[in-house]
Amino acid sequence: MTYAVTTVTVPKTGPGGQLVTAACPTGTFVIGGGASVSNEKAGLVNDSYPQAKTLWAADVFNNSFTTPLTATVTAICAPAAATAP
């Protein structure tokens, strides 16, 4: 099992939020994941879900004009052969 992690700065977002993704390395597929924000008073993770076979995605909102916010998305990845039926 491998973890792929992406951390980005999220500016003030509009009604659609910001999509943040973490990509599994070549030869692996996503089997789970999650997301978090650095300041829950300033922002939130609306949802977190698999997107395609190799990506974990999250919709993140920053509702503050003044508070910096980072979002971290983690994909849990497994070798492709281990995920085949």
Helices and strands as residue ranges (DSSP letters): E 2-9, E 18-23, E 28-37, E 43-51, E 55-62, E 70-79, H 80-83
